[in-house]
Amino acid sequence: MRPLASRMAVMTGEGALSVYARAKELEREGRSIIHLELGEPDFHPAPAVNQALKQALDDGKDRYCAVAGIAPLREAIADYLSTTRRLKISPDNIVVAPGCKLSLFMAMMALIDPGDEVLYPDPGFPGYPSIALGLGGVAVPFELSERNRFQPDPDEIARKITSRTKILITNSPGNPTGTVYSDETQRRLAELAVKHDLLVLSDEIYARVIYGEKHISMMSYPGMEERTLIIDGFSKSFAMTGWRLGYTVAPPRIVPAIAMLAVNSYTCVAEFTQYAAIEALKDREGMTSRMVGDFVERHDRFVSDLNRVSGFRCVPPAGAFYAWVNIEETGISAEELCRIMLEEASVAAIPGAAFGVAGTKFVRFSFASSTAILQEAVQRIQRVSSAWEHTAVVR
């Protein structure tokens, strides 16, 4: 038999989905599993969004449509980014895709040639190095360390830039750490990008899920408008995970390349979902603000509760909805700890190594569940913590 393409040997899956698959197996056996592995808000779109979708279907909006997205949606996204991020974006610079992941994939496919180096955060979203490697690029990690409160270190990044470096990936607020990059850090990253003529992929999918901090887009800094691509979508800020709606904001010279890839892959995004997305962006009922308000309450209580578990240490995240817990003091590996939690306590979480080598001593919990469920999860974890308490390091 002919072999598969060599790229398949270097691409990787997602730890969250692997854990989810095992958790679903246990559920089929009759177990009650608390799912803290997936980054999925336990909210649903506002009723007006669902109604807009139904109306679009009734109006026959189920045809082929513009490759880059229908004009009213691209105009609405431009207005939304102006209101929420103070960016002046032309609708012509926006390409809508069926999901944020595909937006990321298409942007990287348009930019990466074999041998090009891509700087990416570690720990970070697993797709960054996987896609880069699959396209023949060289994935170069830069560390987000606890000692630096998980901020990127511009000096480290500067040392890793070579003549082959083409792309710098940023993610603020970040998955899995919940870090919001400081203005000083981003300003220095922007200066490096301009100095070395780098393209920046700014993953801003969690831009609205932020706690007491200020989100600043990488596109805002001097010289960045012509070299920054924003990756964003509707899954996190509007609780529309299953709708699969994402978009890329790109410089004018790059937009045709992304559109060409769309022509050769998905053709266009479902027309009726795009009309519903326009209603989501209007957010007449303030759903996003209410959702984030609930996340603030969960964030405060859950982080506090986790820090009372033997061997756990969690720095409160500034954004997103993940608790990034250092479990080094438990005396066991993150993989073994997650196995115990899932198999014995029926709580699903992800070993940090799924997000990169720098995450080896961490576990990621999603707190996109109700306060009652989060409290029950911690109680279950406490009941099985005896499995590592005898090896835990005393603080």
N, C-alpha and C positions, 0 to 999 in steps of 0.2 A: 504493500500500500504506500502511496505517496505520503510524505510527511506533511504535517501542518506547517503553516508559515512560521518562520523562526521567531517572529515578534511575540507569538503566543507563549514562548518559554520565558520571556522577561516581564510580561505583564502579570499583575497580581489582582486578586479580588479584594473584597472589603471584609474586615473582621466583623463588622456589625451584622452583615448578612449571614455570615457563618454561624455566629452565636444565635441569631434569630432562627435559623433553620433548626438548630438543635432544640431551642426553646419550643418551637412549634411541634417537634416530635414528642416532647414531654407533655405538651398540652393534649396531643392526640391520645396519650396514655391516661389522660384524666387528671393531670397535674394542673394546679392553678399557678400560672407563671406571672410574675410582675416584670413587664418589659421595660427595662431602662437602657436597652442597647441601641435603639433606633432614635435618630433625631427627627421625630415626628410630633408636632404639637397635637395635644389632645383636644384641639378646637376644630371647628369646621367653618367654611366661608359663611359670611353673613347671608341671610335669606335673600337679600337683594341680588347677590351674586348668582345664586342658584336660579333666581327668577330671570335674570338677564340671559343665562344660558338657555333656559326653556323658551324664552321669547325668541332668541336667535334661531333656535331649531324650528319654531313655529313659522318664522319668517323665511325659512329656506336657506339659512346661512350654513349650509353643509356641503359646499362646493369647493373645488380647487380655488385657491386665492393667492395673493402675492407671496412670492418666495420669502421675502424679508419680513413678512408680517403685514397685516392689513394697516392701511394708513392711519385710521383712527386710534389703533392701539399704540403704534409707534409715536404718534403725537401725544397720547396720554402718558406714555413712559417718559418722554422728554419733559413734559410738564411736572410729572411726579419727581424726577431727579432735580429739577429746578427748585421745587418746593422743599424737598427733604434733604438735598445735598448741595444746594446752591450752585448747581452746574448748568452751564448753558450748552445744551445738547441739541443738535439738529436731528429730527426724526429720521433723516436719511442715513444717519450714522448708527442706526439700531437694526439688529437682525434678531428676529424672534425664532426660538427653537423649541422642540418638544423636550424641555427639561434643561436645568442649569448644567448638568453633567455634559450633555451634548453640546451646549454652548462652549464649555471649556474644551471639549475634545476638538470641536471645529476650529476654535481659535488656535489651539496648539498645532493642529494639522496644517493650518494656513501659514504657520510661522517657522516650524522646525524642519531643518534638513538634517540628514545623518551627520552625527558628530557635533552638532550644536549643543552647547551646554545650557542647562536650565537650572537656575538656583531656586530652591523651594524650601519652605519651613519644615523642620523636623523637631517635634511631632507636628503632623499636619494631615490634611485630607489625603488618603491613600492614592487617589486618582492622579495627583500631581506627578510623582515619579513613574507610576505605571504607564500613563499615557506618553510621557516623554520618552521612556525606554521603548515602548511599542512603536514609536515613530522614528526610532533610530537615533534619538538624542542621548545626551549624557546627563543623567540626573545628579545634581550636586546639592546635598543638603546643607542648610545652615541651622544651627541649634537654637531652639527656644528653651532656655534653661530656667529652672526654678529660682536660681540665685539672682537672675535678672528679671524676675517676675514675668517670665515668658515673653519678654520683648525681644525682637530681633536685635542682634548686635551688628551695627553698620560696619564696625572695624573688621569683624570676622568675615562679613560678606565682601568687603573690599579686598581682603586677602585672597578670596576664592575666585575673584573675577580674572578671567584670562582672555586671550584674543578670540577664543571660541565661545565665550559666554554671550548668549543672545537674549535670554529671557530671565527676568526676575519675577517670581510669583509672590504676591502678598495676600494675606487673608486676615482682615480685621473688620469686626470681631472674628476671632479664629476658632476653628474646630481642630483639635479637641480642647484646647486650653481655655477658651473664653476670653483670650487677651484682646484688648483694644490697643492698637499701636498708638503710642504717644505722638503728638505733633512733632516733637524734636526728632524722634526716630524716623518718622515718615519723611520729614524734610531732608534728613541726611540720606535716606534711601533714594529720594528723588534726585538729589545732587549726584549720587553715584550713577543713576540711570542716565542722566544728561551727560556726565563726564565720559562715560564708557559707551554711549549710544546703545543702551539696552532698551528692549521693549518690556513693559511691565504688565503682567496679568494681575489685576486687582480683583480678587474674589470677594465680593461685597454682599453675599447672600444673606448674611446676618446683620446687615447695616442698621436695621430698625430695632433689632433685639439687643438693647443696650441699657446698662444700669448706671445712671449717674455720671456717665462719661459723655464725651462729644465725639461723634463719628465724623472724620474728615476723609473724603475720598482722595486716593492717590492722584486722581486727575486734577485736583485743585491746585497742585504745586507748580511753580514756574517751570516751563519747558516740558510739562508732562502731558498736555493735551494731545500732542502729536505722537506720543509714544505709549499711551496707556490704553489698555482694553479692560473695560469693566465687565465682570461676569456677575449676573444677578438673576433673580427669578421670583416666583410666587410661592414656593413651597414653605418657606420659614416665616416670612413677615405676614403672609395672608392665609396660612394654614391650608394651602392648596397642594399638598404633596402628591396626591394621585392624579392631579390634573396635568402634570408634566408640562410646565410652562417656564421657560427661561429666556434670557436674551443676552446679547453681547452689545456693548457700546464700543465702537472701534473708530480709529482715525479713518478719514475718507479713503485713503489709498489702500486700506486693508479690507474695507467692507465688501468690495466686489469679489475678493477671494473667498470670504466666508459665504457669501451668497452663492458662489459657484459650487462650493461643497454642499450647500443645502440642495441645490438643483440636482446634484448627483447622489443624494441620499434620501432625505425625507420629503422633498418637493415643497411642502408647506406644512404649517401647523394647523390643526383642525380649526376651521373658521369660527364655529360657535363658541369654542372655549376662549378665543381671543376677544369676542364681544363680552363675555363674562368677566374677563380680566380687566377690561376698561372699567367696569363697575367696581371691581375690587380696588383698583387704584384710587377711585373717588372716595372710598371708605366713608360713606355718609354716616354710618352708625358708629364710627370710631372703634371698630373691631380690633385693629392692630394695637391701639393704645391700651384697650382693656386687656388684651391678651398679655402684653408686656407687663402691665400692672400685676397680673396674676403671677407671672414668672418672677417678678421681684419678690413677692411674698414666699414663693416656693424656694427661690434661691437662698433667701436669708435663713429659713428654717432648715432646709435640707443640708446645706453646708455646715451649719452648726451641729446638726444631728450626726453627720458623718464624722466630724472631728471628735466626737465622743466614742467612736468605735476604736477598739484597741488596735494600735498600729497604723491608723489612718491619719493623713494630714492633707488638708485641702485649702488652697489659697482661693478666696472667693473670686469667681470670674467676673469680669467687667461687662461681658456681653455673651451672646448665644445662650444656649440652655443646657450646658454640660458642666458637671463637676469633675474636675481633673484631680484625682486623688493619688497622692504619693503613698504607696503601701510598703516601702522599703523596710519600715520598722516592724512589719508583721513577721519578718524572718522567712517568708515563703515567696515564691514567684507570683507574679500577677496572673499567669496562666493557671496555676494551681488554685489561687484564691478565687478566680472567676469560676473555675470548675466546682469548687465547694459551694459557692453562692448559688450557682444554677442547679446543681444536682441535689444539694441537701437543703437549700433554703428557697429554691424556686425563684431566685432573683437573677435576671439576665443583665450582665454588664460586659464591657469589652476590655480585654487586656491591652495595655497601652502600646505594646510593641506593634499592634496592628496599624499604628499611626507613625511608625518609624522607630529607629534604634534609640533615639533619645527618650522614647516613651516607655522603655522597658520596665521601669520601676513604678509605673502608674496604672490606674484603672479609670476608664471613663464611664460615668453614669449620666444618662439623660434625665433632666428633671422637668421634661415636657409632659408630666403626668400630674394628676391632682395631688393636693397636699395629703389627703388621706392615704392614697396609694404610696406616696413617698414615705410617709411615716410607717406604714406597714412594712415597706421594704427594709427600712433601717431596723425595725424590730426583728425581722427575720434574720438579717445579717448579724445582729447582736446575739441571736440564739445559737448561731453556728460559729461565732468568733472564737470559741474555746479551741477550735481546730488549729488556731495559730497563736492564741494568747500565751501559751507556754514558751513560744519561741520569739514573741514580740520583744522589741528593744524598749526598755523603759526610758521615757523622755526625761 
